Amino acid sequence: MIQYRKIAVPCTSCRYCTPHCPMELDIPFLLRAYNEAKVGGEWRLNSLSALPEVKMPGNCIGCGACTEHCPQSFDIPGYLRELREMLDKIRTAAEQ
């Protein structure tokens, strides 16, 4: 029996979205982090700590240029917004 890894967003990392991001975000990397957090727990977002602040999901301006070029029509700005909210929740908890 073949078992497939569960993922929240089945992004293939084709990178069609990345050249169109005005903020130059590494969208496949961020979606991979999103998947890891959704499937394995938000603690997995520690992998994003190495990113400079300007490359974090909170810098997505929600323009949708990425979605226009995504062959799977993912709501990338929506996923990045949710990823930002997960990170904000972790930061708030760490500050308390």
C-alpha positions, 0 to 999 in steps of 0.5 A, a space after each residue: 500500500 502506498 501512503 502519501 504525505 498529508 499536506 494542506 496545500 498541494 503546491 508542486 513548487 513549480 515557481 510560476 508564482 515567484 517571478 510575479 511577486 512584487 515583494 519577491 517572496 519565496 512562495 513555495 518555501 512559505 507554502 511548505 512551511 504552512 503545510 508543515 505547520 498545518 500537518 505537524 503543528 505550529 512549532 514547526 514554523 521555527 524554520 522561518 526564523 532564518 528568513 529576513 523580516 522582508 521575506 516573511 509572509 507578513 510582507 505579502 500585499 495580497 495583490 494576487 499576482 501569484 494566484 493569477 500565475 498559479 497553475 492550480 489557482 491556489 489562494 496564495 495570499 489567503 494562505 500567506 495571511 493565515 501563515 502570518 496569523 500563526 506566526 503572530 500567535 506564536 510571537 504573542 505566546 512567547 512574549 507572555 
